[in-house]
Amino acid sequence: MKRVRTSRFARSPWRQRARFAPRSAFTLLELLIALALIATVAMMTWPAIMRSTADYRLRRAAQEIRAALARTRAFAVESGVPYQFLYEPGGRRYVAIPAEREGLATPLGGVRSLTTSTDDLERTSGSLPEQMTFQGSTDRTSVQRLQPELFAGLSDAAELGGVSWASPIVFSEDGTTNDDTLSIADPQKSRSVELKVRGFTGVTSVGPVSMEVAL
């Protein structure tokens, strides 16, 4: 009978287990290298993540204003009364209120007035997110103030009466308006996005985010 020779190491079960057992932990050096790599990747990607987040917030705010302009147009079509969208240049507030043509054409001491036939019509107000402001086109004029009665029914009517508004974007009963442009800016991030209102259709489009803040 032929004998098979085996080494002492092969005959030792605990040595075989030690040879093939997985490592239970990393060394300190390996951990330090991994942390350094993670920190390097984070430093390289963090600015891009912050820019992406800022752009997303800006585009979302622009879409909200686009929806507000669409609602203003819908109010005019449904009620048969012209509606105006007003915003606070350099500020955050905006409103959609009815506007009689006579009231728009007759400023009284810097105050635009409306007839009482619009008292029961829909009115809405809102504001941009923190740190964002409205920026109008350079050829727009500002209205010093509006009569507080125009904001009747709104929870913030008292505050809105003291706001200086940009010239309104007025939607006629058929949904048309004048070609217009306004921008939403995030001055802290030096970024802005432009909205264009098409006069014939009354539709608002949102442009790409720009690195420069519109003035």
PyMOL commands that place a pseudoatom at each C-alpha (Angstrom):
pseudoatom trace, name=CA, resn=MET, resi=1, chain=A, elem=C, hetatm=0, pos=[0.000, 0.000, 0.000]
pseudoatom trace, name=CA, resn=LYS, resi=2, chain=A, elem=C, hetatm=0, pos=[1.375, 3.335, -1.122]
pseudoatom trace, name=CA, resn=ARG, resi=3, chain=A, elem=C, hetatm=0, pos=[1.491, 6.127, 1.447]
pseudoatom trace, name=CA, resn=VAL, resi=4, chain=A, elem=C, hetatm=0, pos=[0.781, 9.730, 0.508]
pseudoatom trace, name=CA, resn=ARG, resi=5, chain=A, elem=C, hetatm=0, pos=[3.021, 12.222, 2.184]
pseudoatom trace, name=CA, resn=THR, resi=6, chain=A, elem=C, hetatm=0, pos=[1.472, 15.430, 3.475]
pseudoatom trace, name=CA, resn=SER, resi=7, chain=A, elem=C, hetatm=0, pos=[3.171, 18.410, 5.018]
pseudoatom trace, name=CA, resn=ARG, resi=8, chain=A, elem=C, hetatm=0, pos=[2.604, 19.587, 8.520]
pseudoatom trace, name=CA, resn=PHE, resi=9, chain=A, elem=C, hetatm=0, pos=[0.933, 22.738, 7.224]
pseudoatom trace, name=CA, resn=ALA, resi=10, chain=A, elem=C, hetatm=0, pos=[-1.507, 20.767, 5.089]
pseudoatom trace, name=CA, resn=ARG, resi=11, chain=A, elem=C, hetatm=0, pos=[-2.427, 18.569, 8.016]
pseudoatom trace, name=CA, resn=SER, resi=12, chain=A, elem=C, hetatm=0, pos=[-3.109, 21.566, 10.273]
pseudoatom trace, name=CA, resn=PRO, resi=13, chain=A, elem=C, hetatm=0, pos=[-6.784, 22.662, 10.027]
pseudoatom trace, name=CA, resn=TRP, resi=14, chain=A, elem=C, hetatm=0, pos=[-6.272, 25.932, 11.850]
pseudoatom trace, name=CA, resn=ARG, resi=15, chain=A, elem=C, hetatm=0, pos=[-3.505, 26.963, 9.461]
pseudoatom trace, name=CA, resn=GLN, resi=16, chain=A, elem=C, hetatm=0, pos=[-5.795, 26.307, 6.482]
pseudoatom trace, name=CA, resn=ARG, resi=17, chain=A, elem=C, hetatm=0, pos=[-8.534, 28.409, 8.067]
pseudoatom trace, name=CA, resn=ALA, resi=18, chain=A, elem=C, hetatm=0, pos=[-6.080, 31.208, 8.785]
pseudoatom trace, name=CA, resn=ARG, resi=19, chain=A, elem=C, hetatm=0, pos=[-4.803, 31.097, 5.212]
pseudoatom trace, name=CA, resn=PHE, resi=20, chain=A, elem=C, hetatm=0, pos=[-8.209, 31.445, 3.539]
pseudoatom trace, name=CA, resn=ALA, resi=21, chain=A, elem=C, hetatm=0, pos=[-10.107, 33.502, 6.147]
pseudoatom trace, name=CA, resn=PRO, resi=22, chain=A, elem=C, hetatm=0, pos=[-11.096, 37.008, 4.937]
pseudoatom trace, name=CA, resn=ARG, resi=23, chain=A, elem=C, hetatm=0, pos=[-9.643, 40.091, 6.551]
pseudoatom trace, name=CA, resn=SER, resi=24, chain=A, elem=C, hetatm=0, pos=[-11.929, 41.484, 9.235]
pseudoatom trace, name=CA, resn=ALA, resi=25, chain=A, elem=C, hetatm=0, pos=[-10.802, 45.159, 9.125]
pseudoatom trace, name=CA, resn=PHE, resi=26, chain=A, elem=C, hetatm=0, pos=[-8.860, 47.797, 7.212]
pseudoatom trace, name=CA, resn=THR, resi=27, chain=A, elem=C, hetatm=0, pos=[-5.567, 49.146, 8.347]
pseudoatom trace, name=CA, resn=LEU, resi=28, chain=A, elem=C, hetatm=0, pos=[-5.264, 52.724, 9.526]
pseudoatom trace, name=CA, resn=LEU, resi=29, chain=A, elem=C, hetatm=0, pos=[-3.303, 53.672, 6.431]
pseudoatom trace, name=CA, resn=GLU, resi=30, chain=A, elem=C, hetatm=0, pos=[-5.995, 52.269, 4.136]
pseudoatom trace, name=CA, resn=LEU, resi=31, chain=A, elem=C, hetatm=0, pos=[-8.675, 54.244, 5.996]
pseudoatom trace, name=CA, resn=LEU, resi=32, chain=A, elem=C, hetatm=0, pos=[-6.688, 57.467, 5.724]
pseudoatom trace, name=CA, resn=ILE, resi=33, chain=A, elem=C, hetatm=0, pos=[-6.190, 56.962, 1.984]
pseudoatom trace, name=CA, resn=ALA, resi=34, chain=A, elem=C, hetatm=0, pos=[-9.917, 56.279, 1.482]
pseudoatom trace, name=CA, resn=LEU, resi=35, chain=A, elem=C, hetatm=0, pos=[-10.876, 59.400, 3.456]
pseudoatom trace, name=CA, resn=ALA, resi=36, chain=A, elem=C, hetatm=0, pos=[-8.452, 61.507, 1.440]
pseudoatom trace, name=CA, resn=LEU, resi=37, chain=A, elem=C, hetatm=0, pos=[-9.945, 60.246, -1.820]
pseudoatom trace, name=CA, resn=ILE, resi=38, chain=A, elem=C, hetatm=0, pos=[-13.496, 60.948, -0.629]
pseudoatom trace, name=CA, resn=ALA, resi=39, chain=A, elem=C, hetatm=0, pos=[-12.525, 64.471, 0.458]
pseudoatom trace, name=CA, resn=THR, resi=40, chain=A, elem=C, hetatm=0, pos=[-10.862, 65.157, -2.891]
pseudoatom trace, name=CA, resn=VAL, resi=41, chain=A, elem=C, hetatm=0, pos=[-13.889, 63.981, -4.875]
pseudoatom trace, name=CA, resn=ALA, resi=42, chain=A, elem=C, hetatm=0, pos=[-16.213, 66.031, -2.659]
pseudoatom trace, name=CA, resn=MET, resi=43, chain=A, elem=C, hetatm=0, pos=[-14.141, 69.180, -3.159]
pseudoatom trace, name=CA, resn=MET, resi=44, chain=A, elem=C, hetatm=0, pos=[-14.199, 68.695, -6.925]
pseudoatom trace, name=CA, resn=THR, resi=45, chain=A, elem=C, hetatm=0, pos=[-17.938, 68.011, -7.208]
pseudoatom trace, name=CA, resn=TRP, resi=46, chain=A, elem=C, hetatm=0, pos=[-19.352, 70.328, -4.514]
pseudoatom trace, name=CA, resn=PRO, resi=47, chain=A, elem=C, hetatm=0, pos=[-19.322, 73.549, -6.607]
pseudoatom trace, name=CA, resn=ALA, resi=48, chain=A, elem=C, hetatm=0, pos=[-21.119, 71.772, -9.452]
pseudoatom trace, name=CA, resn=ILE, resi=49, chain=A, elem=C, hetatm=0, pos=[-23.713, 70.408, -7.030]
pseudoatom trace, name=CA, resn=MET, resi=50, chain=A, elem=C, hetatm=0, pos=[-24.305, 73.885, -5.582]
pseudoatom trace, name=CA, resn=ARG, resi=51, chain=A, elem=C, hetatm=0, pos=[-24.665, 75.415, -9.062]
pseudoatom trace, name=CA, resn=SER, resi=52, chain=A, elem=C, hetatm=0, pos=[-27.102, 72.706, -10.065]
pseudoatom trace, name=CA, resn=THR, resi=53, chain=A, elem=C, hetatm=0, pos=[-29.167, 73.294, -6.928]
pseudoatom trace, name=CA, resn=ALA, resi=54, chain=A, elem=C, hetatm=0, pos=[-29.236, 77.066, -7.477]
pseudoatom trace, name=CA, resn=ASP, resi=55, chain=A, elem=C, hetatm=0, pos=[-30.253, 76.616, -11.114]
pseudoatom trace, name=CA, resn=TYR, resi=56, chain=A, elem=C, hetatm=0, pos=[-33.028, 74.236, -10.120]
pseudoatom trace, name=CA, resn=ARG, resi=57, chain=A, elem=C, hetatm=0, pos=[-34.457, 76.693, -7.561]
pseudoatom trace, name=CA, resn=LEU, resi=58, chain=A, elem=C, hetatm=0, pos=[-34.309, 79.508, -10.092]
pseudoatom trace, name=CA, resn=ARG, resi=59, chain=A, elem=C, hetatm=0, pos=[-36.025, 77.478, -12.825]
pseudoatom trace, name=CA, resn=ARG, resi=60, chain=A, elem=C, hetatm=0, pos=[-38.680, 76.341, -10.371]
pseudoatom trace, name=CA, resn=ALA, resi=61, chain=A, elem=C, hetatm=0, pos=[-39.399, 79.946, -9.344]
pseudoatom trace, name=CA, resn=ALA, resi=62, chain=A, elem=C, hetatm=0, pos=[-39.627, 80.931, -13.028]
pseudoatom trace, name=CA, resn=GLN, resi=63, chain=A, elem=C, hetatm=0, pos=[-42.121, 78.125, -13.662]
pseudoatom trace, name=CA, resn=GLU, resi=64, chain=A, elem=C, hetatm=0, pos=[-44.233, 79.370, -10.757]
pseudoatom trace, name=CA, resn=ILE, resi=65, chain=A, elem=C, hetatm=0, pos=[-44.343, 82.876, -12.255]
pseudoatom trace, name=CA, resn=ARG, resi=66, chain=A, elem=C, hetatm=0, pos=[-45.137, 81.392, -15.652]
pseudoatom trace, name=CA, resn=ALA, resi=67, chain=A, elem=C, hetatm=0, pos=[-48.092, 79.597, -14.051]
pseudoatom trace, name=CA, resn=ALA, resi=68, chain=A, elem=C, hetatm=0, pos=[-49.171, 82.829, -12.312]
pseudoatom trace, name=CA, resn=LEU, resi=69, chain=A, elem=C, hetatm=0, pos=[-49.141, 84.672, -15.655]
pseudoatom trace, name=CA, resn=ALA, resi=70, chain=A, elem=C, hetatm=0, pos=[-51.175, 81.870, -17.222]
pseudoatom trace, name=CA, resn=ARG, resi=71, chain=A, elem=C, hetatm=0, pos=[-53.736, 82.145, -14.408]
pseudoatom trace, name=CA, resn=THR, resi=72, chain=A, elem=C, hetatm=0, pos=[-53.926, 85.902, -14.924]
pseudoatom trace, name=CA, resn=ARG, resi=73, chain=A, elem=C, hetatm=0, pos=[-54.666, 85.353, -18.612]
pseudoatom trace, name=CA, resn=ALA, resi=74, chain=A, elem=C, hetatm=0, pos=[-57.281, 82.715, -17.744]
pseudoatom trace, name=CA, resn=PHE, resi=75, chain=A, elem=C, hetatm=0, pos=[-58.993, 85.134, -15.325]
pseudoatom trace, name=CA, resn=ALA, resi=76, chain=A, elem=C, hetatm=0, pos=[-59.291, 87.695, -18.123]
pseudoatom trace, name=CA, resn=VAL, resi=77, chain=A, elem=C, hetatm=0, pos=[-60.725, 85.208, -20.611]
pseudoatom trace, name=CA, resn=GLU, resi=78, chain=A, elem=C, hetatm=0, pos=[-63.182, 83.645, -18.160]
pseudoatom trace, name=CA, resn=SER, resi=79, chain=A, elem=C, hetatm=0, pos=[-64.427, 86.902, -16.629]
pseudoatom trace, name=CA, resn=GLY, resi=80, chain=A, elem=C, hetatm=0, pos=[-64.472, 89.006, -19.791]
pseudoatom trace, name=CA, resn=VAL, resi=81, chain=A, elem=C, hetatm=0, pos=[-62.543, 91.715, -17.917]
pseudoatom trace, name=CA, resn=PRO, resi=82, chain=A, elem=C, hetatm=0, pos=[-58.901, 92.716, -18.551]
pseudoatom trace, name=CA, resn=TYR, resi=83, chain=A, elem=C, hetatm=0, pos=[-56.525, 91.460, -15.868]
pseudoatom trace, name=CA, resn=GLN, resi=84, chain=A, elem=C, hetatm=0, pos=[-53.144, 92.815, -14.908]
pseudoatom trace, name=CA, resn=PHE, resi=85, chain=A, elem=C, hetatm=0, pos=[-50.119, 91.045, -13.505]
pseudoatom trace, name=CA, resn=LEU, resi=86, chain=A, elem=C, hetatm=0, pos=[-47.970, 93.303, -11.348]
pseudoatom trace, name=CA, resn=TYR, resi=87, chain=A, elem=C, hetatm=0, pos=[-44.635, 92.564, -9.735]
pseudoatom trace, name=CA, resn=GLU, resi=88, chain=A, elem=C, hetatm=0, pos=[-42.306, 94.389, -7.396]
pseudoatom trace, name=CA, resn=PRO, resi=89, chain=A, elem=C, hetatm=0, pos=[-39.063, 95.359, -9.193]
pseudoatom trace, name=CA, resn=GLY, resi=90, chain=A, elem=C, hetatm=0, pos=[-36.147, 94.512, -6.945]
pseudoatom trace, name=CA, resn=GLY, resi=91, chain=A, elem=C, hetatm=0, pos=[-38.540, 92.693, -4.617]
pseudoatom trace, name=CA, resn=ARG, resi=92, chain=A, elem=C, hetatm=0, pos=[-40.378, 89.400, -4.340]
pseudoatom trace, name=CA, resn=ARG, resi=93, chain=A, elem=C, hetatm=0, pos=[-44.114, 90.165, -4.423]
pseudoatom trace, name=CA, resn=TYR, resi=94, chain=A, elem=C, hetatm=0, pos=[-46.570, 89.863, -7.302]
pseudoatom trace, name=CA, resn=VAL, resi=95, chain=A, elem=C, hetatm=0, pos=[-50.331, 90.115, -7.760]
pseudoatom trace, name=CA, resn=ALA, resi=96, chain=A, elem=C, hetatm=0, pos=[-53.006, 89.408, -10.362]
pseudoatom trace, name=CA, resn=ILE, resi=97, chain=A, elem=C, hetatm=0, pos=[-55.962, 91.772, -10.164]
pseudoatom trace, name=CA, resn=PRO, resi=98, chain=A, elem=C, hetatm=0, pos=[-58.745, 92.857, -12.550]
pseudoatom trace, name=CA, resn=ALA, resi=99, chain=A, elem=C, hetatm=0, pos=[-58.248, 96.048, -14.518]
pseudoatom trace, name=CA, resn=GLU, resi=100, chain=A, elem=C, hetatm=0, pos=[-60.833, 98.145, -16.292]
pseudoatom trace, name=CA, resn=ARG, resi=101, chain=A, elem=C, hetatm=0, pos=[-59.440, 99.905, -19.336]
pseudoatom trace, name=CA, resn=GLU, resi=102, chain=A, elem=C, hetatm=0, pos=[-60.628, 103.262, -17.995]
pseudoatom trace, name=CA, resn=GLY, resi=103, chain=A, elem=C, hetatm=0, pos=[-58.716, 102.728, -14.763]
pseudoatom trace, name=CA, resn=LEU, resi=104, chain=A, elem=C, hetatm=0, pos=[-55.509, 101.827, -16.545]
pseudoatom trace, name=CA, resn=ALA, resi=105, chain=A, elem=C, hetatm=0, pos=[-55.686, 104.872, -18.785]
pseudoatom trace, name=CA, resn=THR, resi=106, chain=A, elem=C, hetatm=0, pos=[-56.362, 107.372, -15.994]
pseudoatom trace, name=CA, resn=PRO, resi=107, chain=A, elem=C, hetatm=0, pos=[-53.602, 107.716, -13.404]
pseudoatom trace, name=CA, resn=LEU, resi=108, chain=A, elem=C, hetatm=0, pos=[-54.691, 109.929, -10.511]
pseudoatom trace, name=CA, resn=GLY, resi=109, chain=A, elem=C, hetatm=0, pos=[-51.749, 111.522, -8.755]
pseudoatom trace, name=CA, resn=GLY, resi=110, chain=A, elem=C, hetatm=0, pos=[-49.557, 108.499, -9.393]
pseudoatom trace, name=CA, resn=VAL, resi=111, chain=A, elem=C, hetatm=0, pos=[-52.320, 106.089, -8.313]
pseudoatom trace, name=CA, resn=ARG, resi=112, chain=A, elem=C, hetatm=0, pos=[-54.095, 103.850, -10.796]
pseudoatom trace, name=CA, resn=SER, resi=113, chain=A, elem=C, hetatm=0, pos=[-57.774, 103.313, -10.056]
pseudoatom trace, name=CA, resn=LEU, resi=114, chain=A, elem=C, hetatm=0, pos=[-60.391, 100.784, -11.163]
pseudoatom trace, name=CA, resn=THR, resi=115, chain=A, elem=C, hetatm=0, pos=[-64.143, 100.933, -11.330]
pseudoatom trace, name=CA, resn=THR, resi=116, chain=A, elem=C, hetatm=0, pos=[-66.217, 99.166, -8.688]
pseudoatom trace, name=CA, resn=SER, resi=117, chain=A, elem=C, hetatm=0, pos=[-67.535, 96.658, -11.256]
pseudoatom trace, name=CA, resn=THR, resi=118, chain=A, elem=C, hetatm=0, pos=[-64.521, 94.446, -10.567]
pseudoatom trace, name=CA, resn=ASP, resi=119, chain=A, elem=C, hetatm=0, pos=[-64.962, 94.174, -6.790]
pseudoatom trace, name=CA, resn=ASP, resi=120, chain=A, elem=C, hetatm=0, pos=[-66.216, 90.586, -6.860]
pseudoatom trace, name=CA, resn=LEU, resi=121, chain=A, elem=C, hetatm=0, pos=[-63.646, 89.235, -9.305]
pseudoatom trace, name=CA, resn=GLU, resi=122, chain=A, elem=C, hetatm=0, pos=[-60.754, 86.920, -8.504]
pseudoatom trace, name=CA, resn=ARG, resi=123, chain=A, elem=C, hetatm=0, pos=[-57.541, 88.335, -7.039]
pseudoatom trace, name=CA, resn=THR, resi=124, chain=A, elem=C, hetatm=0, pos=[-54.368, 86.459, -6.197]
pseudoatom trace, name=CA, resn=SER, resi=125, chain=A, elem=C, hetatm=0, pos=[-50.994, 87.327, -4.718]
pseudoatom trace, name=CA, resn=GLY, resi=126, chain=A, elem=C, hetatm=0, pos=[-47.721, 85.563, -4.056]
pseudoatom trace, name=CA, resn=SER, resi=127, chain=A, elem=C, hetatm=0, pos=[-44.015, 86.004, -3.554]
pseudoatom trace, name=CA, resn=LEU, resi=128, chain=A, elem=C, hetatm=0, pos=[-40.776, 84.574, -4.848]
pseudoatom trace, name=CA, resn=PRO, resi=129, chain=A, elem=C, hetatm=0, pos=[-38.597, 82.326, -2.675]
pseudoatom trace, name=CA, resn=GLU, resi=130, chain=A, elem=C, hetatm=0, pos=[-36.090, 83.912, -0.342]
pseudoatom trace, name=CA, resn=GLN, resi=131, chain=A, elem=C, hetatm=0, pos=[-33.055, 85.597, -1.956]
pseudoatom trace, name=CA, resn=MET, resi=132, chain=A, elem=C, hetatm=0, pos=[-34.787, 85.912, -5.340]
pseudoatom trace, name=CA, resn=THR, resi=133, chain=A, elem=C, hetatm=0, pos=[-36.045, 89.164, -6.845]
pseudoatom trace, name=CA, resn=PHE, resi=134, chain=A, elem=C, hetatm=0, pos=[-37.876, 90.418, -9.910]
pseudoatom trace, name=CA, resn=GLN, resi=135, chain=A, elem=C, hetatm=0, pos=[-35.906, 92.306, -12.535]
pseudoatom trace, name=CA, resn=GLY, resi=136, chain=A, elem=C, hetatm=0, pos=[-37.831, 94.170, -15.240]
pseudoatom trace, name=CA, resn=SER, resi=137, chain=A, elem=C, hetatm=0, pos=[-36.680, 95.286, -18.663]
pseudoatom trace, name=CA, resn=THR, resi=138, chain=A, elem=C, hetatm=0, pos=[-34.823, 98.582, -18.748]
pseudoatom trace, name=CA, resn=ASP, resi=139, chain=A, elem=C, hetatm=0, pos=[-37.620, 100.439, -20.572]
pseudoatom trace, name=CA, resn=ARG, resi=140, chain=A, elem=C, hetatm=0, pos=[-40.318, 99.669, -17.998]
pseudoatom trace, name=CA, resn=THR, resi=141, chain=A, elem=C, hetatm=0, pos=[-41.646, 102.461, -15.797]
pseudoatom trace, name=CA, resn=SER, resi=142, chain=A, elem=C, hetatm=0, pos=[-42.719, 101.985, -12.183]
pseudoatom trace, name=CA, resn=VAL, resi=143, chain=A, elem=C, hetatm=0, pos=[-46.063, 102.901, -10.662]
pseudoatom trace, name=CA, resn=GLN, resi=144, chain=A, elem=C, hetatm=0, pos=[-45.530, 104.529, -7.295]
pseudoatom trace, name=CA, resn=ARG, resi=145, chain=A, elem=C, hetatm=0, pos=[-48.460, 102.825, -5.626]
pseudoatom trace, name=CA, resn=LEU, resi=146, chain=A, elem=C, hetatm=0, pos=[-51.954, 101.431, -6.132]
pseudoatom trace, name=CA, resn=GLN, resi=147, chain=A, elem=C, hetatm=0, pos=[-55.091, 102.109, -4.181]
pseudoatom trace, name=CA, resn=PRO, resi=148, chain=A, elem=C, hetatm=0, pos=[-55.417, 99.633, -1.288]
pseudoatom trace, name=CA, resn=GLU, resi=149, chain=A, elem=C, hetatm=0, pos=[-58.993, 98.916, -2.372]
pseudoatom trace, name=CA, resn=LEU, resi=150, chain=A, elem=C, hetatm=0, pos=[-57.666, 97.135, -5.440]
pseudoatom trace, name=CA, resn=PHE, resi=151, chain=A, elem=C, hetatm=0, pos=[-56.308, 94.382, -3.205]
pseudoatom trace, name=CA, resn=ALA, resi=152, chain=A, elem=C, hetatm=0, pos=[-59.515, 93.909, -1.211]
pseudoatom trace, name=CA, resn=GLY, resi=153, chain=A, elem=C, hetatm=0, pos=[-60.009, 90.299, -0.237]
pseudoatom trace, name=CA, resn=LEU, resi=154, chain=A, elem=C, hetatm=0, pos=[-56.293, 89.461, -0.146]
pseudoatom trace, name=CA, resn=SER, resi=155, chain=A, elem=C, hetatm=0, pos=[-54.793, 88.563, 3.229]
pseudoatom trace, name=CA, resn=ASP, resi=156, chain=A, elem=C, hetatm=0, pos=[-51.838, 90.907, 2.663]
pseudoatom trace, name=CA, resn=ALA, resi=157, chain=A, elem=C, hetatm=0, pos=[-53.857, 93.781, 1.155]
pseudoatom trace, name=CA, resn=ALA, resi=158, chain=A, elem=C, hetatm=0, pos=[-52.516, 96.354, 3.628]
pseudoatom trace, name=CA, resn=GLU, resi=159, chain=A, elem=C, hetatm=0, pos=[-48.895, 95.590, 2.731]
pseudoatom trace, name=CA, resn=LEU, resi=160, chain=A, elem=C, hetatm=0, pos=[-49.584, 95.457, -1.006]
pseudoatom trace, name=CA, resn=GLY, resi=161, chain=A, elem=C, hetatm=0, pos=[-51.035, 98.957, -0.900]
pseudoatom trace, name=CA, resn=GLY, resi=162, chain=A, elem=C, hetatm=0, pos=[-47.622, 100.365, 0.011]
pseudoatom trace, name=CA, resn=VAL, resi=163, chain=A, elem=C, hetatm=0, pos=[-45.594, 98.515, -2.643]
pseudoatom trace, name=CA, resn=SER, resi=164, chain=A, elem=C, hetatm=0, pos=[-44.119, 100.260, -5.686]
pseudoatom trace, name=CA, resn=TRP, resi=165, chain=A, elem=C, hetatm=0, pos=[-45.044, 98.136, -8.689]
pseudoatom trace, name=CA, resn=ALA, resi=166, chain=A, elem=C, hetatm=0, pos=[-43.605, 97.861, -12.171]
pseudoatom trace, name=CA, resn=SER, resi=167, chain=A, elem=C, hetatm=0, pos=[-45.864, 98.711, -15.098]
pseudoatom trace, name=CA, resn=PRO, resi=168, chain=A, elem=C, hetatm=0, pos=[-48.480, 95.959, -15.370]
pseudoatom trace, name=CA, resn=ILE, resi=169, chain=A, elem=C, hetatm=0, pos=[-48.644, 93.166, -17.893]
pseudoatom trace, name=CA, resn=VAL, resi=170, chain=A, elem=C, hetatm=0, pos=[-52.263, 93.459, -19.000]
pseudoatom trace, name=CA, resn=PHE, resi=171, chain=A, elem=C, hetatm=0, pos=[-54.191, 90.568, -20.526]
pseudoatom trace, name=CA, resn=SER, resi=172, chain=A, elem=C, hetatm=0, pos=[-57.251, 91.468, -22.606]
pseudoatom trace, name=CA, resn=GLU, resi=173, chain=A, elem=C, hetatm=0, pos=[-60.518, 89.558, -22.604]
pseudoatom trace, name=CA, resn=ASP, resi=174, chain=A, elem=C, hetatm=0, pos=[-59.367, 87.546, -25.620]
pseudoatom trace, name=CA, resn=GLY, resi=175, chain=A, elem=C, hetatm=0, pos=[-56.162, 86.488, -23.864]
pseudoatom trace, name=CA, resn=THR, resi=176, chain=A, elem=C, hetatm=0, pos=[-53.821, 88.729, -25.831]
pseudoatom trace, name=CA, resn=THR, resi=177, chain=A, elem=C, hetatm=0, pos=[-51.324, 91.176, -24.365]
pseudoatom trace, name=CA, resn=ASN, resi=178, chain=A, elem=C, hetatm=0, pos=[-48.270, 93.152, -25.394]
pseudoatom trace, name=CA, resn=ASP, resi=179, chain=A, elem=C, hetatm=0, pos=[-44.881, 91.524, -25.910]
pseudoatom trace, name=CA, resn=ASP, resi=180, chain=A, elem=C, hetatm=0, pos=[-43.055, 91.799, -22.625]
pseudoatom trace, name=CA, resn=THR, resi=181, chain=A, elem=C, hetatm=0, pos=[-40.043, 90.521, -20.737]
pseudoatom trace, name=CA, resn=LEU, resi=182, chain=A, elem=C, hetatm=0, pos=[-39.182, 90.138, -17.095]
pseudoatom trace, name=CA, resn=SER, resi=183, chain=A, elem=C, hetatm=0, pos=[-36.432, 88.311, -15.227]
pseudoatom trace, name=CA, resn=ILE, resi=184, chain=A, elem=C, hetatm=0, pos=[-36.040, 86.545, -11.924]
pseudoatom trace, name=CA, resn=ALA, resi=185, chain=A, elem=C, hetatm=0, pos=[-32.628, 86.892, -10.346]
pseudoatom trace, name=CA, resn=ASP, resi=186, chain=A, elem=C, hetatm=0, pos=[-30.680, 85.319, -7.532]
pseudoatom trace, name=CA, resn=PRO, resi=187, chain=A, elem=C, hetatm=0, pos=[-28.152, 88.090, -6.806]
pseudoatom trace, name=CA, resn=GLN, resi=188, chain=A, elem=C, hetatm=0, pos=[-26.203, 86.027, -4.274]
pseudoatom trace, name=CA, resn=LYS, resi=189, chain=A, elem=C, hetatm=0, pos=[-25.511, 83.398, -6.934]
pseudoatom trace, name=CA, resn=SER, resi=190, chain=A, elem=C, hetatm=0, pos=[-25.152, 85.947, -9.783]
pseudoatom trace, name=CA, resn=ARG, resi=191, chain=A, elem=C, hetatm=0, pos=[-27.688, 84.052, -11.845]
pseudoatom trace, name=CA, resn=SER, resi=192, chain=A, elem=C, hetatm=0, pos=[-30.961, 84.963, -13.520]
pseudoatom trace, name=CA, resn=VAL, resi=193, chain=A, elem=C, hetatm=0, pos=[-33.604, 83.533, -15.809]
pseudoatom trace, name=CA, resn=GLU, resi=194, chain=A, elem=C, hetatm=0, pos=[-35.709, 85.457, -18.332]
pseudoatom trace, name=CA, resn=LEU, resi=195, chain=A, elem=C, hetatm=0, pos=[-39.410, 85.071, -19.047]
pseudoatom trace, name=CA, resn=LYS, resi=196, chain=A, elem=C, hetatm=0, pos=[-40.904, 86.302, -22.322]
pseudoatom trace, name=CA, resn=VAL, resi=197, chain=A, elem=C, hetatm=0, pos=[-44.604, 86.991, -22.783]
pseudoatom trace, name=CA, resn=ARG, resi=198, chain=A, elem=C, hetatm=0, pos=[-45.883, 86.711, -26.361]
pseudoatom trace, name=CA, resn=GLY, resi=199, chain=A, elem=C, hetatm=0, pos=[-48.443, 89.361, -27.144]
pseudoatom trace, name=CA, resn=PHE, resi=200, chain=A, elem=C, hetatm=0, pos=[-50.538, 87.540, -29.752]
pseudoatom trace, name=CA, resn=THR, resi=201, chain=A, elem=C, hetatm=0, pos=[-50.955, 84.300, -27.815]
pseudoatom trace, name=CA, resn=GLY, resi=202, chain=A, elem=C, hetatm=0, pos=[-50.412, 85.520, -24.253]
pseudoatom trace, name=CA, resn=VAL, resi=203, chain=A, elem=C, hetatm=0, pos=[-48.145, 82.523, -23.675]
pseudoatom trace, name=CA, resn=THR, resi=204, chain=A, elem=C, hetatm=0, pos=[-45.066, 82.862, -21.464]
pseudoatom trace, name=CA, resn=SER, resi=205, chain=A, elem=C, hetatm=0, pos=[-41.808, 81.026, -22.168]
pseudoatom trace, name=CA, resn=VAL, resi=206, chain=A, elem=C, hetatm=0, pos=[-38.917, 80.484, -19.757]
pseudoatom trace, name=CA, resn=GLY, resi=207, chain=A, elem=C, hetatm=0, pos=[-35.365, 80.886, -21.017]
pseudoatom trace, name=CA, resn=PRO, resi=208, chain=A, elem=C, hetatm=0, pos=[-32.168, 79.241, -19.808]
pseudoatom trace, name=CA, resn=VAL, resi=209, chain=A, elem=C, hetatm=0, pos=[-30.403, 80.237, -16.613]
pseudoatom trace, name=CA, resn=SER, resi=210, chain=A, elem=C, hetatm=0, pos=[-27.851, 82.980, -17.210]
pseudoatom trace, name=CA, resn=MET, resi=211, chain=A, elem=C, hetatm=0, pos=[-24.699, 83.622, -15.219]
pseudoatom trace, name=CA, resn=GLU, resi=212, chain=A, elem=C, hetatm=0, pos=[-25.247, 87.379, -15.258]
pseudoatom trace, name=CA, resn=VAL, resi=213, chain=A, elem=C, hetatm=0, pos=[-27.973, 89.035, -13.222]
pseudoatom trace, name=CA, resn=ALA, resi=214, chain=A, elem=C, hetatm=0, pos=[-30.283, 91.087, -15.418]
pseudoatom trace, name=CA, resn=LEU, resi=215, chain=A, elem=C, hetatm=0, pos=[-30.590, 94.701, -14.385]
for i in range(1, 215): cmd.bond("trace and resi %d" % i, "trace and resi %d" % (i + 1))
show_as sticks, trace
zoom trace
